[in-house]
Amino acid sequence: MSEDKKKSRSWRQVWLMTPIWLPLMWLSLDHGVSIALAVMQYINAVPS
């Protein structure tokens, strides 16, 4: 029971993350990496 819940939750996380990373896959690898780093820097810069 709990195993199914854990599995569905991880799949949901993957599903939510996919729209963010799919466009990066279409870009060149260099652009994808630089954009990912910029996004992570932005997320870290925003006070939680």
PQR file of N, CA, C, O and H, with PARSE charges and radii, in Angstrom:
ATOM      1  N   MET A   1       0.841  -1.194   0.000 -0.4000 1.5000
ATOM      2  CA  MET A   1       0.000   0.000   0.000 -0.0000 2.0000
ATOM      3  C   MET A   1       0.883   1.254   0.000  0.5500 1.7000
ATOM      4  O   MET A   1       0.800   2.091  -0.899 -0.5500 1.4000
ATOM      5  N   SER A   2       1.724   1.360   1.024 -0.4000 1.5000
ATOM      6  CA  SER A   2       2.600   2.530   1.110 -0.0000 2.0000
ATOM      7  C   SER A   2       3.580   2.554  -0.073  0.5500 1.7000
ATOM      8  O   SER A   2       4.002   3.619  -0.523 -0.5500 1.4000
ATOM      9  H   SER A   2       1.792   0.680   1.754  0.4000 1.0000
ATOM     10  N   GLU A   3       3.932   1.360  -0.563 -0.4000 1.5000
ATOM     11  CA  GLU A   3       4.842   1.281  -1.697 -0.0000 2.0000
ATOM     12  C   GLU A   3       4.210   1.928  -2.931  0.5500 1.7000
ATOM     13  O   GLU A   3       4.873   2.661  -3.664 -0.5500 1.4000
ATOM     14  H   GLU A   3       3.589   0.495  -0.197  0.4000 1.0000
ATOM     15  N   ASP A   4       2.923   1.650  -3.155 -0.4000 1.5000
ATOM     16  CA  ASP A   4       2.221   2.242  -4.287 -0.0000 2.0000
ATOM     17  C   ASP A   4       2.152   3.754  -4.146  0.5500 1.7000
ATOM     18  O   ASP A   4       2.324   4.484  -5.122 -0.5500 1.4000
ATOM     19  H   ASP A   4       2.384   1.054  -2.560  0.4000 1.0000
ATOM     20  N   LYS A   5       1.901   4.217  -2.941 -0.4000 1.5000
ATOM     21  CA  LYS A   5       1.828   5.665  -2.703 -0.0000 2.0000
ATOM     22  C   LYS A   5       3.163   6.315  -3.028  0.5500 1.7000
ATOM     23  O   LYS A   5       3.219   7.357  -3.681 -0.5500 1.4000
ATOM     24  H   LYS A   5       1.761   3.624  -2.148  0.4000 1.0000
ATOM     25  N   LYS A   6       4.233   5.689  -2.564 -0.4000 1.5000
ATOM     26  CA  LYS A   6       5.565   6.251  -2.798 -0.0000 2.0000
ATOM     27  C   LYS A   6       5.856   6.302  -4.300  0.5500 1.7000
ATOM     28  O   LYS A   6       6.406   7.280  -4.805 -0.5500 1.4000
ATOM     29  H   LYS A   6       4.187   4.842  -2.033  0.4000 1.0000
ATOM     30  N   LYS A   7       5.476   5.230  -5.005 -0.4000 1.5000
ATOM     31  CA  LYS A   7       5.731   5.146  -6.435 -0.0000 2.0000
ATOM     32  C   LYS A   7       4.953   6.227  -7.182  0.5500 1.7000
ATOM     33  O   LYS A   7       5.499   6.920  -8.040 -0.5500 1.4000
ATOM     34  H   LYS A   7       5.028   4.435  -4.595  0.4000 1.0000
ATOM     35  N   SER A   8       3.665   6.363  -6.841 -0.4000 1.5000
ATOM     36  CA  SER A   8       2.828   7.338  -7.533 -0.0000 2.0000
ATOM     37  C   SER A   8       3.328   8.760  -7.266  0.5500 1.7000
ATOM     38  O   SER A   8       3.263   9.623  -8.141 -0.5500 1.4000
ATOM     39  H   SER A   8       3.221   5.801  -6.144  0.4000 1.0000
ATOM     40  N   ARG A   9       3.825   8.992  -6.051 -0.4000 1.5000
ATOM     41  CA  ARG A   9       4.314  10.323  -5.714 -0.0000 2.0000
ATOM     42  C   ARG A   9       5.551  10.648  -6.558  0.5500 1.7000
ATOM     43  O   ARG A   9       5.665  11.756  -7.082 -0.5500 1.4000
ATOM     44  H   ARG A   9       3.878   8.291  -5.341  0.4000 1.0000
ATOM     45  N   SER A  10       6.478   9.689  -6.693 -0.4000 1.5000
ATOM     46  CA  SER A  10       7.688   9.930  -7.470 -0.0000 2.0000
ATOM     47  C   SER A  10       7.324  10.147  -8.941  0.5500 1.7000
ATOM     48  O   SER A  10       7.912  11.001  -9.605 -0.5500 1.4000
ATOM     49  H   SER A  10       6.385   8.789  -6.267  0.4000 1.0000
ATOM     50  N   TRP A  11       6.352   9.373  -9.453 -0.4000 1.5000
ATOM     51  CA  TRP A  11       5.921   9.559 -10.839 -0.0000 2.0000
ATOM     52  C   TRP A  11       5.312  10.935 -11.022  0.5500 1.7000
ATOM     53  O   TRP A  11       5.486  11.571 -12.062 -0.5500 1.4000
ATOM     54  H   TRP A  11       5.874   8.680  -8.914  0.4000 1.0000
ATOM     55  N   ARG A  12       4.588  11.394  -9.992 -0.4000 1.5000
ATOM     56  CA  ARG A  12       3.976  12.713 -10.076 -0.0000 2.0000
ATOM     57  C   ARG A  12       5.055  13.792 -10.110  0.5500 1.7000
ATOM     58  O   ARG A  12       4.931  14.779 -10.836 -0.5500 1.4000
ATOM     59  H   ARG A  12       4.446  10.878  -9.148  0.4000 1.0000
ATOM     60  N   GLN A  13       6.111  13.602  -9.326 -0.4000 1.5000
ATOM     61  CA  GLN A  13       7.212  14.560  -9.327 -0.0000 2.0000
ATOM     62  C   GLN A  13       7.876  14.593 -10.702  0.5500 1.7000
ATOM     63  O   GLN A  13       8.186  15.663 -11.226 -0.5500 1.4000
ATOM     64  H   GLN A  13       6.212  12.800  -8.737  0.4000 1.0000
ATOM     65  N   VAL A  14       8.091  13.412 -11.279 -0.4000 1.5000
ATOM     66  CA  VAL A  14       8.684  13.345 -12.619 -0.0000 2.0000
ATOM     67  C   VAL A  14       7.785  14.056 -13.620  0.5500 1.7000
ATOM     68  O   VAL A  14       8.267  14.796 -14.478 -0.5500 1.4000
ATOM     69  H   VAL A  14       7.839  12.543 -10.853  0.4000 1.0000
ATOM     70  N   TRP A  15       6.480  13.831 -13.511 -0.4000 1.5000
ATOM     71  CA  TRP A  15       5.512  14.435 -14.419 -0.0000 2.0000
ATOM     72  C   TRP A  15       5.546  15.950 -14.302  0.5500 1.7000
ATOM     73  O   TRP A  15       5.439  16.655 -15.305 -0.5500 1.4000
ATOM     74  H   TRP A  15       6.089  13.230 -12.814  0.4000 1.0000
ATOM     75  N   LEU A  16       5.697  16.459 -13.064 -0.4000 1.5000
ATOM     76  CA  LEU A  16       5.726  17.905 -12.853 -0.0000 2.0000
ATOM     77  C   LEU A  16       7.041  18.504 -13.345  0.5500 1.7000
ATOM     78  O   LEU A  16       7.069  19.648 -13.799 -0.5500 1.4000
ATOM     79  H   LEU A  16       5.784  15.886 -12.249  0.4000 1.0000
ATOM     80  N   MET A  17       8.124  17.742 -13.258 -0.4000 1.5000
ATOM     81  CA  MET A  17       9.426  18.259 -13.664 -0.0000 2.0000
ATOM     82  C   MET A  17       9.614  18.217 -15.172  0.5500 1.7000
ATOM     83  O   MET A  17      10.373  19.014 -15.724 -0.5500 1.4000
ATOM     84  H   MET A  17       8.101  16.813 -12.889  0.4000 1.0000
ATOM     85  N   THR A  18       8.931  17.293 -15.847 -0.4000 1.5000
ATOM     86  CA  THR A  18       9.149  17.098 -17.280 -0.0000 2.0000
ATOM     87  C   THR A  18       8.939  18.367 -18.114  0.5500 1.7000
ATOM     88  O   THR A  18       9.789  18.675 -18.949 -0.5500 1.4000
ATOM     89  H   THR A  18       8.315  16.646 -15.399  0.4000 1.0000
ATOM     90  N   PRO A  19       7.844  19.115 -17.925 -0.5600 1.5000
ATOM     91  CA  PRO A  19       7.633  20.317 -18.737  0.2800 2.0000
ATOM     92  C   PRO A  19       8.747  21.339 -18.573  0.5500 1.7000
ATOM     93  O   PRO A  19       8.978  22.151 -19.469 -0.5500 1.4000
ATOM     94  N   ILE A  20       9.442  21.308 -17.435 -0.4000 1.5000
ATOM     95  CA  ILE A  20      10.522  22.266 -17.199 -0.0000 2.0000
ATOM     96  C   ILE A  20      11.763  21.883 -18.003  0.5500 1.7000
ATOM     97  O   ILE A  20      12.421  22.745 -18.586 -0.5500 1.4000
ATOM     98  H   ILE A  20       9.254  20.649 -16.707  0.4000 1.0000
ATOM     99  N   TRP A  21      12.080  20.590 -18.032 -0.4000 1.5000
ATOM    100  CA  TRP A  21      13.344  20.151 -18.628 -0.0000 2.0000
ATOM    101  C   TRP A  21      13.228  19.793 -20.106  0.5500 1.7000
ATOM    102  O   TRP A  21      14.226  19.814 -20.826 -0.5500 1.4000
ATOM    103  H   TRP A  21      11.546  19.890 -17.558  0.4000 1.0000
ATOM    104  N   LEU A  22      12.008  19.459 -20.570 -0.4000 1.5000
ATOM    105  CA  LEU A  22      11.873  19.080 -21.976 -0.0000 2.0000
ATOM    106  C   LEU A  22      12.376  20.160 -22.929  0.5500 1.7000
ATOM    107  O   LEU A  22      13.135  19.841 -23.845 -0.5500 1.4000
ATOM    108  H   LEU A  22      11.197  19.441 -19.985  0.4000 1.0000
ATOM    109  N   PRO A  23      11.985  21.438 -22.753 -0.5600 1.5000
ATOM    110  CA  PRO A  23      12.490  22.482 -23.657  0.2800 2.0000
ATOM    111  C   PRO A  23      14.013  22.564 -23.644  0.5500 1.7000
ATOM    112  O   PRO A  23      14.629  22.859 -24.669 -0.5500 1.4000
ATOM    113  N   LEU A  24      14.623  22.306 -22.488 -0.4000 1.5000
ATOM    114  CA  LEU A  24      16.081  22.359 -22.403 -0.0000 2.0000
ATOM    115  C   LEU A  24      16.713  21.281 -23.280  0.5500 1.7000
ATOM    116  O   LEU A  24      17.799  21.474 -23.828 -0.5500 1.4000
ATOM    117  H   LEU A  24      14.123  22.067 -21.656  0.4000 1.0000
ATOM    118  N   MET A  25      16.032  20.150 -23.409 -0.4000 1.5000
ATOM    119  CA  MET A  25      16.556  19.054 -24.222 -0.0000 2.0000
ATOM    120  C   MET A  25      16.622  19.455 -25.688  0.5500 1.7000
ATOM    121  O   MET A  25      17.497  18.998 -26.424 -0.5500 1.4000
ATOM    122  H   MET A  25      15.150  19.992 -22.964  0.4000 1.0000
ATOM    123  N   TRP A  26      15.690  20.316 -26.114 -0.4000 1.5000
ATOM    124  CA  TRP A  26      15.636  20.716 -27.513 -0.0000 2.0000
ATOM    125  C   TRP A  26      16.735  21.713 -27.848  0.5500 1.7000
ATOM    126  O   TRP A  26      17.148  21.832 -29.002 -0.5500 1.4000
ATOM    127  H   TRP A  26      14.979  20.687 -25.516  0.4000 1.0000
ATOM    128  N   LEU A  27      17.212  22.439 -26.814 -0.4000 1.5000
ATOM    129  CA  LEU A  27      18.298  23.395 -27.036 -0.0000 2.0000
ATOM    130  C   LEU A  27      19.617  22.648 -27.156  0.5500 1.7000
ATOM    131  O   LEU A  27      19.705  21.458 -26.854 -0.5500 1.4000
ATOM    132  H   LEU A  27      16.876  22.342 -25.877  0.4000 1.0000
ATOM    133  N   SER A  28      20.631  23.362 -27.598 -0.4000 1.5000
ATOM    134  CA  SER A  28      21.955  22.745 -27.608 -0.0000 2.0000
ATOM    135  C   SER A  28      22.376  22.462 -26.179  0.5500 1.7000
ATOM    136  O   SER A  28      21.895  23.108 -25.249 -0.5500 1.4000
ATOM    137  H   SER A  28      20.560  24.329 -27.843  0.4000 1.0000
ATOM    138  N   LEU A  29      23.271  21.499 -25.996 -0.4000 1.5000
ATOM    139  CA  LEU A  29      23.658  21.080 -24.647 -0.0000 2.0000
ATOM    140  C   LEU A  29      24.223  22.269 -23.868  0.5500 1.7000
ATOM    141  O   LEU A  29      23.927  22.436 -22.685 -0.5500 1.4000
ATOM    142  H   LEU A  29      23.662  20.974 -26.751  0.4000 1.0000
ATOM    143  N   ASP A  30      25.032  23.089 -24.528 -0.4000 1.5000
ATOM    144  CA  ASP A  30      25.634  24.241 -23.852 -0.0000 2.0000
ATOM    145  C   ASP A  30      24.550  25.175 -23.331  0.5500 1.7000
ATOM    146  O   ASP A  30      24.601  25.620 -22.185 -0.5500 1.4000
ATOM    147  H   ASP A  30      25.273  22.953 -25.489  0.4000 1.0000
ATOM    148  N   HIS A  31      23.569  25.470 -24.184 -0.4000 1.5000
ATOM    149  CA  HIS A  31      22.499  26.367 -23.762 -0.0000 2.0000
ATOM    150  C   HIS A  31      21.686  25.738 -22.638  0.5500 1.7000
ATOM    151  O   HIS A  31      21.295  26.419 -21.690 -0.5500 1.4000
ATOM    152  H   HIS A  31      23.528  25.109 -25.115  0.4000 1.0000
ATOM    153  N   GLY A  32      21.436  24.448 -22.745 -0.4000 1.5000
ATOM    154  CA  GLY A  32      20.661  23.756 -21.715 -0.0000 2.0000
ATOM    155  C   GLY A  32      21.351  23.841 -20.360  0.5500 1.7000
ATOM    156  O   GLY A  32      20.709  24.104 -19.343 -0.5500 1.4000
ATOM    157  H   GLY A  32      21.754  23.895 -23.515  0.4000 1.0000
ATOM    158  N   VAL A  33      22.666  23.617 -20.351 -0.4000 1.5000
ATOM    159  CA  VAL A  33      23.424  23.655 -19.098 -0.0000 2.0000
ATOM    160  C   VAL A  33      23.439  25.070 -18.532  0.5500 1.7000
ATOM    161  O   VAL A  33      23.210  25.263 -17.338 -0.5500 1.4000
ATOM    162  H   VAL A  33      23.187  23.404 -21.177  0.4000 1.0000
ATOM    163  N   SER A  34      23.708  26.064 -19.386 -0.4000 1.5000
ATOM    164  CA  SER A  34      23.790  27.447 -18.896 -0.0000 2.0000
ATOM    165  C   SER A  34      22.441  27.910 -18.369  0.5500 1.7000
ATOM    166  O   SER A  34      22.373  28.605 -17.355 -0.5500 1.4000
ATOM    167  H   SER A  34      23.894  25.907 -20.356  0.4000 1.0000
ATOM    168  N   ILE A  35      21.367  27.529 -19.053 -0.4000 1.5000
ATOM    169  CA  ILE A  35      20.022  27.913 -18.596 -0.0000 2.0000
ATOM    170  C   ILE A  35      19.709  27.220 -17.270  0.5500 1.7000
ATOM    171  O   ILE A  35      19.152  27.834 -16.361 -0.5500 1.4000
ATOM    172  H   ILE A  35      21.422  26.965 -19.876  0.4000 1.0000
ATOM    173  N   ALA A  36      20.067  25.949 -17.163 -0.4000 1.5000
ATOM    174  CA  ALA A  36      19.811  25.217 -15.923 -0.0000 2.0000
ATOM    175  C   ALA A  36      20.568  25.869 -14.762  0.5500 1.7000
ATOM    176  O   ALA A  36      20.023  26.017 -13.668 -0.5500 1.4000
ATOM    177  H   ALA A  36      20.520  25.450 -17.901  0.4000 1.0000
ATOM    178  N   LEU A  37      21.820  26.255 -15.003 -0.4000 1.5000
ATOM    179  CA  LEU A  37      22.606  26.911 -13.955 -0.0000 2.0000
ATOM    180  C   LEU A  37      21.982  28.255 -13.596  0.5500 1.7000
ATOM    181  O   LEU A  37      21.916  28.616 -12.421 -0.5500 1.4000
ATOM    182  H   LEU A  37      22.263  26.134 -15.892  0.4000 1.0000
ATOM    183  N   ALA A  38      21.525  28.996 -14.603 -0.4000 1.5000
ATOM    184  CA  ALA A  38      20.907  30.296 -14.347 -0.0000 2.0000
ATOM    185  C   ALA A  38      19.633  30.123 -13.526  0.5500 1.7000
ATOM    186  O   ALA A  38      19.372  30.896 -12.604 -0.5500 1.4000
ATOM    187  H   ALA A  38      21.579  28.703 -15.557  0.4000 1.0000
ATOM    188  N   VAL A  39      18.840  29.105 -13.864 -0.4000 1.5000
ATOM    189  CA  VAL A  39      17.601  28.847 -13.124 -0.0000 2.0000
ATOM    190  C   VAL A  39      17.915  28.473 -11.681  0.5500 1.7000
ATOM    191  O   VAL A  39      17.250  28.944 -10.758 -0.5500 1.4000
ATOM    192  H   VAL A  39      19.052  28.478 -14.613  0.4000 1.0000
ATOM    193  N   MET A  40      18.928  27.625 -11.482 -0.4000 1.5000
ATOM    194  CA  MET A  40      19.278  27.216 -10.123 -0.0000 2.0000
ATOM    195  C   MET A  40      19.797  28.406  -9.325  0.5500 1.7000
ATOM    196  O   MET A  40      19.489  28.544  -8.141 -0.5500 1.4000
ATOM    197  H   MET A  40      19.467  27.243 -12.232  0.4000 1.0000
ATOM    198  N   GLN A  41      20.584  29.265  -9.972 -0.4000 1.5000
ATOM    199  CA  GLN A  41      21.077  30.465  -9.290 -0.0000 2.0000
ATOM    200  C   GLN A  41      19.907  31.357  -8.903  0.5500 1.7000
ATOM    201  O   GLN A  41      19.880  31.918  -7.808 -0.5500 1.4000
ATOM    202  H   GLN A  41      20.834  29.153 -10.934  0.4000 1.0000
ATOM    203  N   TYR A  42      18.934  31.487  -9.815 -0.4000 1.5000
ATOM    204  CA  TYR A  42      17.760  32.316  -9.543 -0.0000 2.0000
ATOM    205  C   TYR A  42      16.972  31.751  -8.362  0.5500 1.7000
ATOM    206  O   TYR A  42      16.548  32.493  -7.476 -0.5500 1.4000
ATOM    207  H   TYR A  42      18.956  31.031 -10.705  0.4000 1.0000
ATOM    208  N   ILE A  43      16.781  30.431  -8.359 -0.4000 1.5000
ATOM    209  CA  ILE A  43      16.027  29.785  -7.270 -0.0000 2.0000
ATOM    210  C   ILE A  43      16.763  29.989  -5.951  0.5500 1.7000
ATOM    211  O   ILE A  43      16.139  30.252  -4.923 -0.5500 1.4000
ATOM    212  H   ILE A  43      17.126  29.829  -9.079  0.4000 1.0000
ATOM    213  N   ASN A  44      18.093  29.866  -5.978 -0.4000 1.5000
ATOM    214  CA  ASN A  44      18.873  30.042  -4.749 -0.0000 2.0000
ATOM    215  C   ASN A  44      18.848  31.498  -4.299  0.5500 1.7000
ATOM    216  O   ASN A  44      18.907  31.775  -3.101 -0.5500 1.4000
ATOM    217  H   ASN A  44      18.599  29.652  -6.813  0.4000 1.0000
ATOM    218  N   ALA A  45      18.761  32.432  -5.247 -0.4000 1.5000
ATOM    219  CA  ALA A  45      18.778  33.855  -4.913 -0.0000 2.0000
ATOM    220  C   ALA A  45      17.463  34.280  -4.274  0.5500 1.7000
ATOM    221  O   ALA A  45      17.437  35.183  -3.438 -0.5500 1.4000
ATOM    222  H   ALA A  45      18.713  32.207  -6.220  0.4000 1.0000
ATOM    223  N   VAL A  46      16.363  33.625  -4.670 -0.4000 1.5000
ATOM    224  CA  VAL A  46      15.059  33.993  -4.116 -0.0000 2.0000
ATOM    225  C   VAL A  46      14.954  33.539  -2.666  0.5500 1.7000
ATOM    226  O   VAL A  46      15.109  32.352  -2.379 -0.5500 1.4000
ATOM    227  H   VAL A  46      16.383  32.891  -5.350  0.4000 1.0000
ATOM    228  N   PRO A  47      14.694  34.465  -1.749 -0.5600 1.5000
ATOM    229  CA  PRO A  47      14.550  34.071  -0.337  0.2800 2.0000
ATOM    230  C   PRO A  47      13.311  33.210  -0.135  0.5500 1.7000
ATOM    231  O   PRO A  47      12.227  33.557  -0.603 -0.5500 1.4000
ATOM    232  N   SER A  48      13.470  32.089   0.562 -0.4000 1.5000
ATOM    233  CA  SER A  48      12.330  31.200   0.754 -0.0000 2.0000
ATOM    234  C   SER A  48      11.497  31.632   1.940  0.5500 1.7000
ATOM    235  O   SER A  48      10.490  30.996   2.253 -0.5500 1.4000
ATOM    236  H   SER A  48      14.351  31.807   0.943  0.4000 1.0000
TER
END
